[in-house]
Amino acid sequence: MLQRHLRAACAAAAAAGALLAAGLSGSASAQPAASPAQPTAARTLRTDAAPPALLGALQRDLGLDRRQAERRLANEAEAGATAGRLRAALGTDFAGAWVRGAESATLTVATTDPADVPAIRAHGARAVVVDHSLAELDAAKARLDRAAAHRATTDAPVWYVDVPTNTLVVEAIRPEAARSLLAAAHVDASLARTVKSAEQPRPLYDLRGGDAYYIGNSSRCSIGFPVTRGTQQGFATAGHCGRAGSTTTGANRVAQGTFQASVFPGNDMAWVAANANWTATPYVTGSSVPVAGSAQAPVGSSVCRSGSTTGWHCGTVQQLNTSVTYQEGTVSGITRTSVCAEPGDSGGSFISGSQAQGVTSGGSGNCTSGGTTYFQPINPILQSYGLTLTTTGTGPGDPEDPGDPGEPGGTWAAGTVYQAGDTVTYGGASYRCLQGHQAQAGWEPPNAPALWQRL
């Protein structure tokens, strides 16, 4: 028995050493220490660029004061970077990560291997040992997605991987509908949990006032995020707002542009090419919010939405990679949030701090009693259509930074959408992506340790 305990202790120490060797130094909080030559995650992701309108909505909707709102955004940036490093180090043991607390001060990282616990704690995160890896749960959800493509799922309209409970959750109006879907997908009962819910998500059409745009002089939606494709300017929005070839006019009823591509259902993404009278700017429509990038926020992070019907509202990211069934069909790969929305907010911007997250898809409830809203992540839109997010262009790096190797060469390229786990070369070194984002000048791997880990 004693030898068994000693062997376990040695294995845990070895695992901790291996993870620490991968760049995970100890810390008293979820914020990893950064050398003076390296910008913090908060600086890289420009949490200081959050404007008064967004901070005000965070205070109102999450019950914070201004200093708490500012600290929350900074903590979430650091937690995302830490979670990315741990995900890379844990490999197939990784079972998800999330933040909690009024200021998102607690980062929890789940693993399937108890030997990983010391290293997770050494980096300031709370460790949880669970039965199922994130890869296992994601694979089960993918089977649900495939099964849903061949059957009606309006009575079981929402399913997602819930990392805090380490389960695949199916929300259903009729629990038997959830059980039928799980059986059709051959998902083991130990992986899944059914939640009875009256939620009936629907796309959010019929935008009123503000910075709306009109489709074919009839329906209305919100601009999501301004983008460019080469020299062509335009914006990303929800696919259910219009089909390829549909023309748009601005809120001023002046001719604006044409839908170039649109997908709905399946996904909920589209982009509109604007005519020469319209200019893409790095701001959220109808406000002065500057957009600095598109780094994906982790589960539990604060997120805010701007829409023409209801203006600014905030909440938290509840689940990533969610599937939702609307009357028109199932949409997969979207993000579930506690933010409210109403008809007319569709296509509008979801943003966390200064980082673009996605465009409003649909939801349930309203902004009087509260609700659930889903957004189509922005990075898949950028990647699918070869678009570049319009940003402030004020990344942390410049030619005088110590980490700048001058003329580096390598495979890293601005404008490319990278996913967690992707590897690139830059300046003769190799790097692994920690958080999904679209690369931009100033976010070169040595200048953005919140996004890249040197191998």
N, C-alpha and C positions, 0 to 999 in steps of 0.2 A: 504493500500500500504506500509506504513512504517513498519507495523508488518511483512509483507511478506519479506521486505528487511532484517529486523532484524533476522527473522527465517533463511533466506538463509545465512546470515553472520555467525550465530551460527553453522549452519550445516557445513559450510566450515571450521570454526575453529575446530569443532569436528573432521572432517575428517583429517585435518592437524595434529591434536594431535594424532590421531590413527596411522597415517603413521609414525610420528616421534617416537612414542612409539615402532614401529616395527624396529627401528634402523636407521632411516633416519634423521641424524642431519643436521643443516643448513650448507651451504658452499657458498663461493663466486664464485665457479666454479663447473665444473662437477666432480672434484676430491674430494671424501669424505675424511674427516679427519680420520686418523688412529691413534690409541693409540701407544705409543712407543713399547708395547709388541706385536703389530700386524703388519705384513708386509703390505705395500701398494699393490694395485693391480699390479702396474708396477713392483714391486720387485717379487711378486708371479709369474707373467707371464714372468719374465726375459726379459723385453724389452731392458735391457742393454746388452743382448747377441746378439743383431742384429749385423751381421758382416758388414764389409766395402762394400762387393759386394751388399748386399741388400740395405744398406743406399745409395749407389751410384745410384742404380736403382730408388729408391724413389726420389732422387734429380732430376734425369734426366726426369722421366716420370710425376712427379707431380709438377715440378718447385719449389723445395724446396732447402734451403741450409742445411748443415749437422745438425745444431742445431734445425732447424725446423723439420727435419725428426725425430730426437731423441725425441723432445717434442711431435710430433704427435703420435708416438708409445706409449709413456707414457700416454698421454691423452686418447687414445683409450682403453687402459687397464682399466683405472679408469672409463671411461664412461660405459664400459661393465658391471663392477661390480655395478655401480649405477643403470643402467637400470634393472639389475637383481633384485635388492632390490625393486625397484619401481614396477616391474612386479608382484612380489610376494605380495606386499602391496595393489596394485590396484585391483587384482583379475580379475573378468570378465569385469571391466571397461577398462583394459589395451588395447591400440590400436596400440602398436608398439613404437619403439625408433630408433633414428638414430643420427649420428654425422655429423657436417659440419664445414667448415673453413679450411684454409691451414694447421693448426695444430690440426684439429679436436677438437677445444676448446669448441664448442657449442654442447651440448647434448640436443636433443628435445625428449620429452616423450608425447605421445598422449593418451588421455583418453576420454571416452564417458560421463563422469560426471563432470560438472563444479565445483562441490564441491571438487574435487581432486586437483584443480589448486594450491591453496596455499601450499600444502604439496610438490608438485612437484617442485615448485619454491624454497621452503625452502631448498631443497637439491641441489640447484645450477643448475637445469635443466630448459630449456624453456618448458613451458606447452602449448599444443594445444588441444582444445576440438573438437572432430570429431563425426560423426554420427554412425560409425560402429566400433565395437570392433575387435581386431585381431582374436579372436576366430570365430566371424561371417564371416570374410573374408576368413579365412583358411577353414572353412566349405564349403563355396561357391567354393573355389578352388578344394577341394576334390571332389565335385560333377562334376566339369569340368574334373578332372582326370578320374573319372569313365566313364563319357560320351565319352571321347576320346579313351577309350579302345575298343570301338565298332564302330569307324568311322575313316575315313581318315582325318588327320589334317595337311597335308603338306602345305596347303594354310593358315593355322593359327597355325604356328609351336611353338609359345612361349606364355606362360601365367604365371602370378605370382601375388602375393599380393604386391602392392606398398605402403608401409606404409606412406611415406611423403604425398601422395595424397589421402590416405585412400580409395583406390579402388582396385578392381581386374582388372588387365590389360591383355588384349589379343592382342598380336601383330600379324598382319595378312597381307599377300600379297594381299588378296582380303577381304575387310571388310565384305562382305556378308558371307564369311566362318566363321568369328568370330561370327557374329550374329546367324548363324545356330548352332554353337557349344554351345553358351550361351543358346539358346532356348532348345536344346537337354538336357542340364544339369539343366534346370529350375532355372537358376540364374536370380534374379530380376535385371532389368535394372539399378536400383539405386545403385547397388553394383559394376557395371562393367564399363569399359572404353575400347574402341577399338582404337588401334594405328596402322595406316597403316605403314608397314615396308617391305623393300625388303630383310630382313635377311632370309637366308636359312642355318641354322646351319648344320654342318656335323662333324662327328668324325674326329680327327686329326691323321691320320696314317703316315706311311712312314718316320720314324725318320732317320735322317742322322747324323753320326759322334757323337762325344762327348761320354757320358756315356749311349749309347743306349743299348737295349737288343733286340735280334732277336727271333721271334716266328717261330718255325718249319723251320728255315733256309730261311725264306722268308720275311715276314713283320717285321717291327721294331717299337718299342715304347720306352717310358722312364720309368725308375723306379720312383715310387712315393715316398713312405717312407719305410725305413727298419722296419721290425716288427719281433716279435717272437711269437710262439705258443708252450708253454712249452719250451722244449729245441730246437725245430725246428726253424731255422732262415729263413727269406725270406723277401718279400716286397709286399706292396700294390700297385695296379695299376688300370688302367681302364679296365672294363669288355669287352669292344669292342676290346681290343688288343688280346685276346685269349680265348679259351674255356678250360674247365676242361680237363686235360690230355695232353694238348699241351705242348711241351717241349721248353725250352728257352736256348739260349746261350748268353754270355755277349758280350760287345763291342769288346772284344779281341777274340771272336769266340770260347771261351772255354765253355764247357758244364756248365750250370748254375743251372737249376731247372725245375720244372713242375708246371703248373697251377693247383691248388688244387680246386678252385671254381671260378665261373665267372657268372655274371648276366648282360645281355644286350640284348634287351632294358628292360624297366621297371625301373631298376637302371643302373649304369655304374660302377660296382665294381668287383674287382677280387683280388686274392692274389696268389703269387708264392712261393713255398717252394724251398729254395736253397740247393744245395749239400754242402758237407763238405768243399769244396774249397772256399766258399764265407762266409763272416762274416758281420752281420748286424752292422752298425755303426750309431751314432746319428747325421748324417749329411745329408744335401740335396745333391743329386748326382751332381758331377761335381763342387762342391764349398765347402767352409769351414763353411757353415751355420749350427750352432748347433740347434737341435730341443729340446725344453725344455718341450713341452706338446701339448695339442690339444684343448685349450679353444677357443670356437667359437667366431669370431670377429663380432661385430654388423654392421648393414647397415651403409654405409658411411665410414667404416674403410679402411685404405690402405691395399693392399694385393699384393704380388709379386709372380711371377711364374718363375720357372726354367725349360727349356726344351732344348733338344739336338739340335733342329733346330735353335732356335732364342735366346737361352741363357736367361738372366734375363730381365724381363719386369714387370712393376708395374702399378697399377691402384687402383680402389676402389671397394668395395663390393656394388653392386647395389640392388640386391634383394636376399633374402633367399627363400628356398622352391619354386623353379621355375620348371615348366614343359616345356620340349622342344621336338619337334618332329623332328627326323632325318629321313632319308629315310628308315632306318631299323625299326623305331618305336618310340614311345614316352618314354622319360626318365623323371621321376619325382623326386622331392626332391633334386635337384641340385641347385647350387648357381650361380647367374649371376654376371659378373664382367665387368669392362671397360678395362681389361688387353687384350693386343693383343696376338695372337698365330698363328701358321701356321702348316700345315701338318707335322707330325713328332714330335710334342710336346706332343702328347697324353700320358696320364698316368703320366706325370711329376708333380712335387711338387708345390702346392700353399701354401704359408706361410705368416703369418702376424706377424711381429716381429720375435719372436722365437717360435711361436705357429703354429703347423701344421694345415692347414685348409682342404685340400683335394687334389684330383688328377685330372689332366686336362681331361675333357671329350671331348668337341668339341666347335665349335663357328663359327664365320663368320668374314670376313675382313682379314687383315694381319698386319704385324708389320711395313709396309711402310706407309700405309694410315690410320692405326688404325682399331680396331675391337672390337668385343664382344666375351668373352670366358666364358664357363661354367665349373664348377668343381663339381665332386662328393665329398661331405663332407667326411672327414676321419673317424669321430666318428661312423657313421653307418657301415662302413667297419669293423672297429675294433669290434663292437658289434656283427655284423652278423656272423663273422668267428671266434670269440673268440681270437682275436689277441691282442698283447700288443705292443704299439708304442715304438720303441727304442729311448730313450731320453738321455740327458746328465746326468740325475740322480742327478741334483743339485737343488732340491726344496728348498724353503725357510726355512723349518723346520729342526730341529735337536733335539736330546734328551735334550739339555740344554735350549731350548726355553721355556719361561714362560708358553706358552699355551699348552705344551706337558704334558698330564696327565699320562705318563708312560705306564702302561699296561691297555689300555682303555677298550677293549672289544667293542661290539656294532655291528651294521650292516654295517658300512662303510668298504669297502674293496678295496685295491689297485688293479688296473687292470679292475675295473668295469667302464663301460661307463655310466655316469649320465647325465640326461636331466634337464633343468631348471624346477623347481617345485618338483623334487624328494626329498624325505625326508629320512634321515638316523639317526642312533644314534651313538654316539661316546663319550666315557668317561662319560657315564651317562647322557649326554645331547642330545637333538634332534636338527638337523640342516636341513635347506632347501637349495637345490642346486640353485645357482643364474645364472650360465652359463654352457652350455653343455661342458663336458670334460671327458677324461679318467683319473681316479684317479691314483695317484702314490705316492710313499713314499716321504714325505716332503710336500704333499698337504693334510694332514689330516685336517678335518674341522676347528679345533681351530687355525691352522697355516695358513689357506688360506681364510681370510675374503672376498677376491675378488670372491671366488667361492662358499662359504657357509655362510649362515646366521643362527645364533643360534636362536632357537625358545623359 
